[in-house]
Amino acid sequence: MAAIACAASIAATMPAARADSSTSASSANVPRSTQADLTFTIGIQKFIFFRIGNGDLPTPGGTPSTVTFTLTPSIPGVPTTPAAVNNTTVNWSGGAPSFAVTPSGNVLPVEVRSNAGLVTLRATATAPLANGVNTIPLSEITIASSDGNLPAPAIPNSGTGSPVNVVGTSFNNLVTQRNANWTFSYLNSASRVAGTYNGTVTFTASTP
C-alpha cells in the first residue's frame, strides 16, 4: 500500500584558500614586520533522508513496503465464518454479514534526517485502490504515529493531501533526526464488491 519518496544527498566540505603577500623594507637598522592573509571558505550543503519501511542509511533504497488488509465475513445469526467450499449448509438468518479486518505488515518504521530546517511531509494518492472498475477511497486508510514529533500526513482520495511538520531536534530546529512507527488501518466504512484492491500512496519529505 505504501511507496517511498525520498531524497538524500551529502556533499563534502569544499575548503578554498586565497594567497596574499606584502613587503616591508627600510635602510634603517630597525625591527621589521609584515603580514599575509589567508582566507578559508567551508561550504556545508543541505541534505534530507526519508524512509518508510525498507531502506536505511548509509545506502538508501529497498523496495516499496506492502500493507495488506484481509476482510473475513461472518454470517448471522450463529454467527459463523463461511467455509470456502461448495454445497455446505450453514445457519444463516438472511441478514447482511459483518467483516473482520485482519492487517498484515501494517506497522512500518519511519525515519527522517535533515540539516535543512523545517521538514514537511505530504501524502499523494499515486494509484487508487482498484479492483477492475470497482474502487475504494484511499482516505479509508488511516495512519497513527507512535511519536507526535514525527506525525503522519492524512491520505487523500486523490492528488496531494495537507502537509504536516516534523519537529526538529537541535540547533533551533535546523537539524532533524526523528524515528517513529506508523500504524496503518482500514476503516471499512461501507460494503464493497468482493475482490483484491491494490493502490499506491507516495509520501514526500521536503524542506524550504
N, CA, C and O of each residue as an XYZ file, in Angstrom:
832
protein
N       0.797     -1.208      0.000
C       0.000      0.000      0.000
C       0.834      1.264      0.000
O       0.334      2.332     -0.353
N       2.074      1.168      0.382
C       2.849      2.398      0.539
C       4.100      2.372     -0.306
O       4.850      1.396     -0.298
N       4.317      3.429     -1.022
C       5.567      3.580     -1.764
C       6.356      4.695     -1.118
O       5.797      5.541     -0.420
N       7.626      4.696     -1.346
C       8.508      5.644     -0.668
C       9.006      6.693     -1.647
O       9.480      6.374     -2.738
N       8.890      7.949     -1.237
C       9.547      9.011     -1.999
C      10.612      9.591     -1.096
O      10.279     10.138     -0.044
N      11.857      9.498     -1.455
C      12.908     10.013     -0.588
C      14.019     10.618     -1.419
O      14.238     10.249     -2.573
N      14.725     11.573     -0.789
C      15.867     12.187     -1.459
C      16.965     12.360     -0.432
O      16.704     12.819      0.680
N      18.170     12.007     -0.778
C      19.284     12.164      0.154
C      20.537     12.527     -0.604
O      20.900     11.861     -1.574
N      21.198     13.578     -0.167
C      22.474     13.939     -0.770
C      23.352     14.569      0.281
O      22.921     15.464      1.009
N      24.575     14.108      0.363
C      25.527     14.640      1.327
C      26.756     15.089      0.550
O      27.389     14.279     -0.127
N      27.090     16.338      0.636
C      28.231     16.869     -0.106
C      29.385     17.106      0.849
O      29.181     17.573      1.969
N      30.587     16.791      0.420
C      31.773     17.025      1.229
C      32.057     18.516      1.301
O      31.747     19.267      0.377
N      32.654     18.933      2.415
C      33.025     20.338      2.539
C      34.103     20.663      1.530
O      34.941     19.822      1.207
N      34.076     21.882      1.037
C      34.985     22.309     -0.023
C      35.792     23.510      0.440
O      35.372     24.648      0.230
N      36.955     23.279      1.074
C      37.770     24.409      1.508
C      38.425     25.106      0.328
O      38.821     24.464     -0.645
N      38.535     26.402      0.420
C      39.207     27.181     -0.617
C      40.161     28.165      0.056
O      39.845     28.696      1.120
N      41.308     28.412     -0.542
C      42.299     29.334      0.021
C      42.700     30.347     -1.031
O      42.779     30.025     -2.216
N      42.957     31.584     -0.593
C      43.379     32.654     -1.491
C      44.682     33.237     -0.963
O      44.767     33.626      0.202
N      45.704     33.297     -1.829
C      47.026     33.745     -1.392
C      47.084     35.261     -1.271
O      46.375     35.980     -1.975
N      47.949     35.744     -0.358
C      48.163     37.176     -0.159
C      49.643     37.364      0.168
O      50.297     36.443      0.657
N      50.166     38.555     -0.103
C      51.579     38.838      0.199
C      51.771     40.321      0.474
O      50.976     41.161      0.051
N      52.854     40.622      1.200
C      53.207     42.018      1.456
C      54.710     42.101      1.685
O      55.362     41.096      1.969
N      55.246     43.297      1.559
C      56.692     43.508      1.700
C      56.945     44.722      2.576
O      56.248     45.732      2.482
N      57.956     44.606      3.429
C      58.385     45.742      4.251
C      59.901     45.900      4.105
O      60.652     44.957      4.354
N      60.348     47.092      3.703
C      61.788     47.322      3.512
C      62.167     48.709      4.012
O      61.378     49.650      3.931
N      63.407     48.823      4.539
C      63.913     50.110      5.018
C      65.428     50.020      5.133
O      65.981     48.965      5.441
N      66.083     51.138      4.881
C      67.539     51.151      5.046
C      67.943     51.289      6.506
O      69.100     51.056      6.858
N      67.007     51.663      7.347
C      67.323     51.820      8.773
C      67.431     50.459      9.424
O      66.739     49.515      9.043
N      68.330     50.367     10.437
C      68.521     49.114     11.169
C      67.524     49.046     12.313
O      67.878     49.237     13.476
N      66.253     48.768     11.962
C      65.181     48.681     12.953
C      64.401     47.397     12.706
O      64.447     46.861     11.599
N      63.684     46.887     13.707
C      62.869     45.679     13.502
C      61.822     45.911     12.425
O      61.235     46.988     12.323
N      61.605     44.880     11.628
C      60.627     44.960     10.553
C      59.550     43.888     10.750
O      59.810     42.855     11.368
N      58.374     44.123     10.240
C      57.304     43.109     10.262
C      56.417     43.294      9.045
O      56.325     44.399      8.510
N      55.782     42.262      8.613
C      54.828     42.314      7.507
C      53.773     41.235      7.713
O      53.952     40.357      8.557
N      52.681     41.283      6.961
C      51.568     40.353      7.158
C      51.098     39.802      5.823
O      51.249     40.444      4.784
N      50.526     38.602      5.862
C      49.872     37.991      4.708
C      48.614     37.284      5.202
O      48.672     36.473      6.126
N      47.498     37.592      4.592
C      46.216     36.978      4.973
C      45.947     35.726      4.146
O      46.297     35.651      2.968
N      45.324     34.755      4.784
C      44.872     33.545      4.096
C      43.407     33.335      4.454
O      43.077     33.150      5.625
N      42.527     33.360      3.459
C      41.079     33.262      3.678
C      40.584     31.859      3.356
O      40.885     31.318      2.292
N      39.821     31.268      4.283
C      39.258     29.937      4.092
C      37.739     30.025      3.917
O      37.076     30.837      4.563
N      37.203     29.185      3.041
C      35.765     29.066      2.868
C      35.368     27.598      2.988
O      35.929     26.743      2.303
N      34.404     27.307      3.857
C      33.907     25.944      4.039
C      32.413     25.927      3.710
O      31.629     26.638      4.338
N      32.027     25.127      2.742
C      30.622     25.022      2.355
C      30.015     23.725      2.848
O      30.528     22.649      2.539
N      28.924     23.804      3.613
C      28.198     22.623      4.098
C      26.837     22.608      3.411
O      25.997     23.468      3.675
N      26.621     21.649      2.546
C      25.386     21.598      1.788
C      24.253     20.970      2.601
O      24.489     20.227      3.554
N      23.020     21.284      2.205
C      21.842     20.716      2.856
C      21.598     19.290      2.372
O      21.921     18.947      1.235
N      21.022     18.463      3.247
C      20.619     17.124      2.838
C      19.323     16.745      3.543
O      18.962     17.331      4.563
N      18.620     15.746      2.978
C      17.413     15.210      3.601
C      17.341     13.721      3.312
O      17.582     13.293      2.183
N      17.010     12.924      4.332
C      16.843     11.476      4.209
C      15.473     11.120      4.766
O      15.098     11.577      5.846
N      14.725     10.303      4.027
C      13.359      9.950      4.407
C      13.150      8.465      4.123
O      13.414      7.999      3.014
N      12.679      7.729      5.116
C      12.474      6.289      4.960
C      11.134      5.878      5.551
O      10.759      6.312      6.640
N      10.414      5.028      4.807
C       9.230      4.340      5.325
C       9.401      2.866      5.004
O       9.466      2.494      3.832
N       9.476      2.024      6.019
C       9.635      0.595      5.794
C      11.050      0.257      5.392
O      11.982      0.498      6.160
N      11.238     -0.307      4.182
C      12.541     -0.745      3.716
C      13.458      0.439      3.435
O      13.004      1.564      3.227
N      14.779      0.154      3.434
C      15.757      1.199      3.142
C      16.330      1.773      4.415
O      15.614      1.939      5.403
N      17.631      2.083      4.403
C      18.283      2.597      5.599
C      19.561      3.299      5.194
O      20.063      3.096      4.089
N      20.095      4.131      6.090
C      21.397      4.729      5.880
C      22.474      3.665      6.085
O      22.238      2.725      6.844
N      23.650      3.764      5.444
C      24.097      4.885      4.611
C      23.671      4.766      3.151
O      23.902      5.683      2.363
N      23.052      3.641      2.782
C      22.667      3.432      1.387
C      21.155      3.381      1.280
O      20.567      2.330      1.533
N      20.492      4.496      0.908
C      19.046      4.479      0.751
C      18.640      3.543     -0.383
O      19.416      3.290     -1.305
N      17.433      3.043     -0.304
C      16.944      2.161     -1.360
C      15.937      1.182     -0.813
O      15.134      1.529      0.053
N      15.972     -0.048     -1.313
C      14.991     -1.036     -0.921
C      13.802     -0.994     -1.861
O      13.772     -0.211     -2.810
N      12.837     -1.832     -1.592
C      11.617     -1.887     -2.396
C      10.456     -1.329     -1.588
O      10.486     -1.382     -0.358
N       9.428     -0.794     -2.252
C       8.282     -0.280     -1.518
C       7.654     -1.342     -0.629
O       7.482     -2.487     -1.048
N       7.314     -0.967      0.589
C       6.663     -1.890      1.511
C       5.201     -2.071      1.127
O       4.578     -1.174      0.558
N       4.665     -3.240      1.444
C       3.273     -3.557      1.134
C       2.497     -3.790      2.416
O       2.899     -4.589      3.262
N       1.380     -3.087      2.553
C       0.467     -3.259      3.684
C      -0.776     -3.975      3.165
O      -1.344     -3.584      2.145
N      -1.195     -5.020      3.869
C      -2.326     -5.831      3.425
C      -3.422     -5.846      4.488
O      -3.145     -5.974      5.681
N      -4.666     -5.715      4.039
C      -5.829     -5.868      4.914
C      -6.712     -6.964      4.325
O      -7.121     -6.884      3.167
N      -7.003     -7.991      5.128
C      -7.869     -9.086      4.701
C      -9.172     -9.027      5.476
O      -9.172     -8.983      6.706
N     -10.294     -9.026      4.744
C     -11.607     -8.957      5.369
C     -12.244    -10.344      5.355
O     -12.382    -10.969      4.304
N     -12.628    -10.811      6.539
C     -13.231    -12.137      6.690
C     -14.697    -11.987      7.088
O     -14.990    -11.361      8.106
N     -15.633    -12.551      6.305
C     -17.059    -12.384      6.622
C     -17.519    -13.300      7.753
O     -16.956    -14.371      7.976
N     -18.541    -12.856      8.449
C     -19.192    -13.656      9.476
C     -20.698    -13.572      9.239
O     -21.265    -12.481      9.173
N     -21.344    -14.740      9.110
C     -22.759    -14.800      8.741
C     -23.630    -14.890      9.991
O     -23.389    -15.742     10.846
N     -24.645    -14.019     10.111
C     -25.602    -14.166     11.203
C     -26.593    -15.275     10.861
O     -26.668    -15.620      9.682
N     -27.359    -15.866     11.776
C     -27.323    -15.497     13.134
C     -26.513    -16.334     14.101
O     -26.678    -16.065     15.291
N     -25.639    -17.334     13.783
C     -24.935    -18.038     14.860
C     -24.040    -17.123     15.674
O     -24.161    -17.172     16.898
N     -23.152    -16.292     15.134
C     -22.679    -16.179     13.745
C     -21.626    -17.244     13.443
O     -21.111    -17.894     14.353
N     -21.320    -17.411     12.191
C     -20.322    -18.397     11.793
C     -19.534    -17.873     10.605
O     -20.031    -17.076      9.809
N     -18.298    -18.334     10.502
C     -17.468    -17.963      9.354
C     -17.734    -18.943      8.220
O     -17.526    -20.143      8.402
N     -18.186    -18.480      7.057
C     -18.495    -19.400      5.962
C     -17.235    -20.079      5.435
O     -16.170    -19.468      5.346
N     -17.381    -21.347      5.092
C     -16.255    -22.099      4.545
C     -16.137    -21.837      3.048
O     -17.137    -21.624      2.363
N     -14.899    -21.856      2.551
C     -14.658    -21.610      1.130
C     -14.823    -22.905      0.338
O     -13.886    -23.363     -0.316
N     -16.009    -23.488      0.401
C     -16.310    -24.733     -0.320
C     -17.727    -24.642     -0.873
O     -18.482    -23.733     -0.529
N     -18.077    -25.591     -1.732
C     -19.419    -25.640     -2.312
C     -20.310    -26.622     -1.544
O     -19.823    -27.538     -0.882
N     -21.638    -26.405     -1.650
C     -22.640    -27.336     -1.115
C     -22.455    -27.602      0.370
O     -22.508    -28.748      0.816
N     -22.238    -26.529      1.136
C     -22.084    -26.643      2.583
C     -23.223    -25.891      3.260
O     -23.452    -24.716      2.973
N     -23.932    -26.561      4.150
C     -25.061    -25.958      4.848
C     -24.574    -25.129      6.031
O     -23.758    -25.594      6.827
N     -25.079    -23.894      6.147
C     -24.780    -23.045      7.294
C     -26.077    -22.447      7.818
O     -27.057    -22.314      7.085
N     -26.070    -22.093      9.081
C     -27.235    -21.468      9.699
C     -27.154    -19.962      9.462
O     -26.420    -19.260     10.157
N     -27.909    -19.468      8.480
C     -27.840    -18.056      8.103
C     -29.236    -17.465      8.223
O     -30.194    -17.970      7.638
N     -29.331    -16.393      8.988
C     -30.622    -15.741      9.203
C     -31.072    -14.930      8.005
O     -32.223    -14.498      7.953
N     -30.200    -14.717      7.053
C     -30.522    -13.880      5.903
C     -30.051    -12.450      6.061
O     -30.137    -11.668      5.114
N     -29.550    -12.087      7.243
C     -29.044    -10.741      7.461
C     -27.698    -10.537      6.783
O     -27.027    -11.498      6.408
N     -27.311     -9.273      6.630
C     -26.032     -8.962      5.981
C     -24.866     -9.437      6.843
O     -24.881     -9.245      8.059
N     -23.858    -10.054      6.231
C     -22.694    -10.495      7.011
C     -21.864     -9.302      7.474
O     -21.892     -8.237      6.858
N     -21.137     -9.488      8.549
C     -20.164     -8.485      9.005
C     -18.774     -8.966      8.594
O     -18.569    -10.143      8.299
N     -17.808     -8.011      8.581
C     -16.464     -8.346      8.133
C     -15.442     -7.913      9.173
O     -15.426     -6.761      9.606
N     -14.592     -8.848      9.565
C     -13.477     -8.539     10.456
C     -12.253     -8.214      9.615
O     -11.965     -8.905      8.639
N     -11.523     -7.150      9.997
C     -10.340     -6.709      9.252
C      -9.088     -7.238      9.939
O      -8.863     -6.981     11.121
N      -8.273     -7.982      9.188
C      -7.008     -8.504      9.704
C      -5.852     -7.851      8.939
O      -5.675     -8.122      7.751
N      -5.064     -6.996      9.598
C      -3.946     -6.333      8.896
C      -2.701     -7.210      8.881
O      -2.534     -8.088      9.728
N      -1.833     -6.959      7.910
C      -0.545     -7.634      7.819
C       0.497     -6.641      7.325
O       0.293     -5.966      6.316
N       1.602     -6.557      8.033
C       2.662     -5.625      7.648
C       2.243     -4.182      7.746
O       2.758     -3.340      7.011
N       1.318     -3.873      8.637
C       0.754     -2.521      8.700
C       1.459     -1.607      9.686
O       1.051     -0.456      9.842
N       2.508     -2.079     10.361
C       3.310     -1.235     11.252
C       4.686     -1.082     10.618
O       5.445     -2.047     10.521
N       5.002      0.137     10.187
C       6.237      0.384      9.451
C       7.116      1.401     10.167
O       6.611      2.405     10.669
N       8.445      1.155     10.224
C       9.358      2.151     10.781
C       9.510      3.325      9.827
O       9.573      3.155      8.609
N       9.568      4.521     10.407
C       9.722      5.749      9.623
C      10.900      6.532     10.201
O      11.084      6.589     11.417
N      11.691      7.130      9.317
C      12.869      7.879      9.756
C      13.039      9.124      8.897
O      12.893      9.078      7.676
N      13.349     10.237      9.555
C      13.625     11.497      8.862
C      14.913     12.082      9.435
O      15.064     12.221     10.649
N      15.845     12.424      8.528
C      17.088     13.098      8.937
C      17.332     14.258      7.976
O      17.175     14.118      6.763
N      17.713     15.394      8.530
C      17.973     16.561      7.678
C      18.726     17.621      8.472
O      18.649     17.669      9.700
N      19.453     18.468      7.751
C      20.084     19.645      8.351
C      19.594     20.912      7.664
O      20.242     21.956      7.730
N      18.434     20.809      6.998
C      17.956     21.893      6.132
C      16.783     22.670      6.730
O      16.069     23.362      6.004
N      16.577     22.565      8.025
C      15.480     23.307      8.632
C      14.198     22.494      8.692
O      14.236     21.265      8.743
N      13.065     23.184      8.687
C      11.767     22.543      8.859
C      11.521     21.489      7.779
O      11.652     21.772      6.589
N      11.160     20.263      8.201
C      10.829     19.176      7.280
C       9.306     18.999      7.260
O       8.668     18.875      8.306
N       8.744     18.991      6.059
C       7.307     18.844      5.866
C       7.014     17.535      5.147
O       7.711     17.173      4.199
N       5.972     16.819      5.602
C       5.580     15.547      4.999
C       4.208     15.682      4.343
O       3.309     16.333      4.877
N       4.065     15.055      3.175
C       2.792     15.042      2.454
C       2.542     13.651      1.887
O       3.485     12.915      1.596
N       1.262     13.290      1.729
C       0.873     12.031      1.103
C       0.159     12.330     -0.208
O      -0.688     13.221     -0.280
N       0.512     11.573     -1.245
C      -0.097     11.737     -2.566
C      -0.720     10.421     -3.000
O      -0.080      9.372     -2.921
N      -1.967     10.471     -3.459
C      -2.647      9.285     -3.976
C      -2.104      9.003     -5.373
O      -2.560      9.593     -6.352
N      -1.137      8.107     -5.460
C      -0.485      7.812     -6.735
C      -1.342      6.909     -7.622
O      -1.502      7.173     -8.814
N      -1.887      5.855     -7.039
C      -2.765      4.941     -7.778
C      -3.924      4.562     -6.859
O      -3.685      4.171     -5.717
N      -5.170      4.664     -7.320
C      -6.320      4.401     -6.450
C      -6.437      2.929     -6.074
O      -5.923      2.055     -6.773
N      -7.115      2.669     -4.968
C      -7.429      1.297     -4.591
C      -8.475      0.772     -5.570
O      -9.640      1.168     -5.515
N      -8.060     -0.110     -6.457
C      -8.949     -0.528     -7.538
C      -8.961     -2.038     -7.683
O      -7.950     -2.715     -7.496
N     -10.152     -2.549     -8.028
C     -10.364     -3.944     -8.369
C     -11.200     -3.934     -9.639
O     -12.429     -3.982     -9.587
N     -10.516     -3.871    -10.789
C     -11.237     -3.676    -12.039
C     -11.856     -2.290    -12.067
O     -11.157     -1.291    -11.894
N     -13.165     -2.225    -12.286
C     -13.865     -0.935    -12.302
C     -14.288     -0.505    -10.908
O     -14.764      0.616    -10.732
N     -14.128     -1.362     -9.921
C     -14.533     -1.063     -8.552
C     -13.380     -0.428     -7.784
O     -12.230     -0.844     -7.929
N     -13.682      0.571     -6.973
C     -12.647      1.283     -6.226
C     -13.056      1.475     -4.772
O     -14.235      1.416     -4.423
N     -12.049      1.705     -3.938
C     -12.243      2.058     -2.533
C     -11.504      3.373     -2.309
O     -10.346      3.484     -2.715
N     -12.119      4.372     -1.684
C     -11.420      5.639     -1.432
C     -10.150      5.420     -0.611
O     -10.170      4.720      0.402
N      -9.059      6.016     -1.050
C      -7.804      5.884     -0.315
C      -7.889      6.493      1.078
O      -7.110      6.136      1.962
N      -8.824      7.404      1.274
C      -9.000      8.004      2.599
C      -9.505      6.985      3.621
O      -9.537      7.277      4.816
N      -9.903      5.779      3.159
C     -10.283      4.708      4.085
C      -9.061      4.181      4.839
O      -9.202      3.491      5.849
N      -7.863      4.505      4.346
C      -6.624      4.113      5.024
C      -6.188      5.253      5.935
O      -5.965      6.373      5.474
N      -6.068      4.969      7.218
C      -5.637      5.976      8.187
C      -4.291      5.562      8.787
O      -3.907      4.393      8.734
N      -3.579      6.546      9.360
C      -2.251      6.296      9.919
C      -2.160      6.902     11.314
O      -2.565      8.045     11.531
N      -1.627      6.132     12.253
C      -1.338      6.628     13.599
C       0.169      6.533     13.834
O       0.780      5.508     13.535
N       0.771      7.600     14.371
C       2.206      7.626     14.621
C       2.489      7.368     16.095
O       1.738      7.800     16.970
N       3.587      6.656     16.359
C       3.986      6.386     17.740
C       4.650      7.593     18.396
O       4.859      7.598     19.609
N       4.984      8.613     17.612
C       5.665      9.802     18.128
C       5.036     11.043     17.506
O       5.059     11.209     16.287
N       4.475     11.916     18.343
C       3.857     13.133     17.847
C       4.832     14.092     17.199
O       4.417     14.996     16.473
N       6.140     13.914     17.449
C       7.145     14.754     16.799
C       7.372     14.367     15.341
O       7.947     15.135     14.569
N       6.913     13.163     14.969
C       7.007     12.691     13.589
C       5.609     12.225     13.164
O       5.372     11.024     13.036
N       4.687     13.165     12.947
C       3.308     12.809     12.626
C       3.178     12.265     11.213
O       4.049     12.472     10.368
N       2.072     11.563     10.971
C       1.794     11.028      9.642
C       0.778     11.922      8.937
O      -0.215     12.316      9.550
N       0.998     12.247      7.675
C       0.021     13.051      6.940
C      -1.206     12.216      6.587
O      -1.113     10.998      6.429
N      -2.342     12.871      6.467
C      -3.568     12.175      6.060
C      -3.473     11.786      4.590
O      -2.928     12.530      3.774
N      -4.011     10.611      4.260
C      -4.020     10.138      2.874
C      -5.282     10.662      2.190
O      -6.384     10.413      2.679
N      -5.152     11.383      1.072
C      -6.314     11.915      0.369
C      -6.899     10.883     -0.597
O      -6.260      9.876     -0.903
N      -8.107     11.138     -1.068
C      -8.693     10.283     -2.101
C      -7.965     10.426     -3.422
O      -7.797      9.452     -4.155
N      -7.532     11.650     -3.726
C      -6.804     11.919     -4.960
C      -5.885     13.107     -4.743
O      -6.065     13.880     -3.802
N      -4.898     13.248     -5.619
C      -3.985     14.372     -5.508
C      -3.112     14.286     -4.271
O      -2.852     13.199     -3.756
N      -2.656     15.449     -3.793
C      -1.775     15.552     -2.627
C      -2.526     16.152     -1.457
O      -3.227     17.153     -1.603
N      -2.374     15.534     -0.291
C      -3.093     15.969      0.895
C      -2.398     17.089      1.642
O      -1.387     17.625      1.190
N      -2.952     17.433      2.785
C      -2.425     18.517      3.615
C      -1.086     18.124      4.248
O      -0.874     16.958      4.584
N      -0.177     19.107      4.411
C       1.140     18.799      4.981
C       1.106     18.729      6.506
O       0.228     19.301      7.152
N       2.078     18.016      7.062
C       2.346     18.026      8.499
C       3.829     18.313      8.686
O       4.636     18.008      7.808
N       4.190     18.893      9.817
C       5.570     19.290     10.073
C       6.229     18.355     11.082
O       5.622     17.962     12.078
N       7.489     18.008     10.802
C       8.298     17.220     11.715
C       9.023     18.172     12.660
O       9.597     19.167     12.219
N       8.999     17.872     13.954
C       9.642     18.745     14.935
C      11.153     18.511     14.900
O      11.608     17.371     14.997
N      11.932     19.591     14.761
C      13.390     19.490     14.744
C      13.935     19.047     16.089
O      13.241     19.100     17.105
N      15.185     18.609     16.084
C      15.776     18.071     17.309
C      16.877     18.944     17.911
O      17.144     18.833     19.108
N      17.528     19.812     17.124
C      18.626     20.615     17.662
C      18.899     21.824     16.788
O      18.358     21.946     15.690
N      19.745     22.718     17.286
C      20.157     23.930     16.579
C      18.940     24.737     16.109
O      18.807     25.071     14.932
N      18.060     25.037     17.070
C      16.856     25.820     16.770
C      16.036     25.204     15.631
O      15.550     25.903     14.742
N      15.897     23.878     15.684
C      15.100     23.112     14.719
C      15.709     23.076     13.321
O      15.039     22.676     12.369
N      16.978     23.490     13.181
C      17.632     23.393     11.876
C      18.022     21.955     11.552
O      18.053     21.569     10.384
N      18.321     21.160     12.579
C      18.696     19.765     12.409
C      17.573     18.863     12.906
O      17.019     19.084     13.984
N      17.239     17.843     12.113
C      16.161     16.927     12.451
C      16.660     15.492     12.381
O      17.282     15.090     11.397
N      16.382     14.717     13.436
C      16.670     13.284     13.446
C      15.562     12.604     14.249
O      15.611     12.554     15.478
N      14.566     12.082     13.537
C      13.384     11.510     14.171
C      13.133     10.093     13.673
O      13.374      9.774     12.509
N      12.637      9.240     14.589
C      12.224      7.883     14.267
C      10.867      7.620     14.904
O      10.593      8.090     16.008
N      10.021      6.870     14.210
C       8.715      6.509     14.746
C       8.211      5.274     14.021
O       8.776      4.860     13.009
N       7.147      4.693     14.546
C       6.420      3.631     13.858
C       5.059      4.173     13.433
O       4.333      4.750     14.242
N       4.722      3.985     12.173
C       3.405      4.357     11.675
C       2.551      3.104     11.546
O       2.966      2.120     10.934
N       1.351      3.149     12.130
C       0.416      2.025     12.064
C      -0.720      2.373     11.119
O      -1.444      3.344     11.337
N      -0.876      1.575     10.066
C      -1.894      1.798      9.046
C      -3.135      0.966      9.370
O      -3.030     -0.200      9.750
N      -4.313      1.581      9.215
C      -5.575      0.899      9.493
C      -6.562      1.134      8.352
O      -6.488      2.138      7.644
N      -7.483      0.190      8.189
C      -8.520      0.302      7.164
C      -9.861      0.515      7.868
O     -10.256     -0.287      8.714
N     -10.561      1.601      7.518
C     -11.800      1.952      8.212
C     -12.934      0.978      7.918
O     -13.751      0.707      8.799
N     -13.005      0.440      6.686
C     -14.065     -0.495      6.311
C     -15.438      0.088      6.629
O     -16.244     -0.530      7.324
N     -15.691      1.289      6.106
C     -16.909      2.020      6.475
C     -18.110      1.715      5.593
O     -19.213      2.182      5.877
N     -17.919      0.939      4.527
C     -19.037      0.648      3.622
C     -18.837     -0.713      2.980
O     -17.732     -1.255      2.984
N     -19.920     -1.268      2.423
C     -19.850     -2.559      1.730
C     -19.154     -2.391      0.386
O     -19.353     -1.396     -0.311
N     -18.333     -3.381      0.031
C     -17.583     -3.342     -1.221
C     -17.787     -4.624     -1.993
O     -18.112     -5.668     -1.428
N     -17.590     -4.527     -3.300
C     -17.623     -5.706     -4.154
C     -16.413     -6.585     -3.822
O     -15.306     -6.082     -3.636
N     -16.636     -7.917     -3.748
C     -15.554     -8.835     -3.405
C     -14.431     -8.771     -4.430
O     -14.670     -8.551     -5.617
N     -13.204     -8.967     -3.960
C     -12.049     -8.954     -4.839
C     -10.842     -8.372     -4.138
O     -10.916     -7.999     -2.967
N      -9.731     -8.292     -4.848
C      -8.498     -7.730     -4.309
C      -8.290     -6.335     -4.864
O      -8.257     -6.142     -6.080
N      -8.150     -5.372     -3.984
C      -7.976     -3.965     -4.367
C      -6.523     -3.567     -4.111
O      -6.008     -3.768     -3.011
N      -5.877     -3.013     -5.102
C      -4.487     -2.562     -4.977
C      -4.389     -1.074     -5.275
O      -5.041     -0.564     -6.185
N      -3.571     -0.394     -4.497
C      -3.348      1.038     -4.709
C      -1.997      1.441     -4.156
O      -1.355      0.669     -3.445
N      -1.565      2.653     -4.482
C      -0.250      3.137     -4.059
C      -0.352      4.558     -3.530
O      -1.028      5.409     -4.107
N       0.337      4.794     -2.419
C       0.442      6.140     -1.848
C       1.918      6.528     -1.834
O       2.762      5.735     -1.417
N       2.233      7.729     -2.282
C       3.612      8.242     -2.260
C       3.731      9.290     -1.174
O       2.959     10.248     -1.146
N       4.695      9.117     -0.275
C       4.944     10.079      0.780
C       6.191     10.886      0.423
O       7.201     10.328     -0.006
N       6.108     12.201      0.603
C       7.199     13.093      0.230
C       7.628     13.931      1.430
O       6.791     14.501      2.130
N       8.937     14.002      1.662
C       9.521     14.887      2.673
C      10.208     16.030      1.949
O      10.944     15.795      0.991
N       9.983     17.271      2.387
C      10.586     18.427      1.732
C      11.019     19.458      2.766
O      10.538     19.463      3.899
N      11.940     20.334      2.354
C      12.430     21.415      3.213
C      12.339     22.725      2.443
O      12.191     22.710      1.221
N      12.424     23.853      3.132
C      12.366     25.149      2.453
C      13.488     25.314      1.422
O      13.576     26.351      0.766
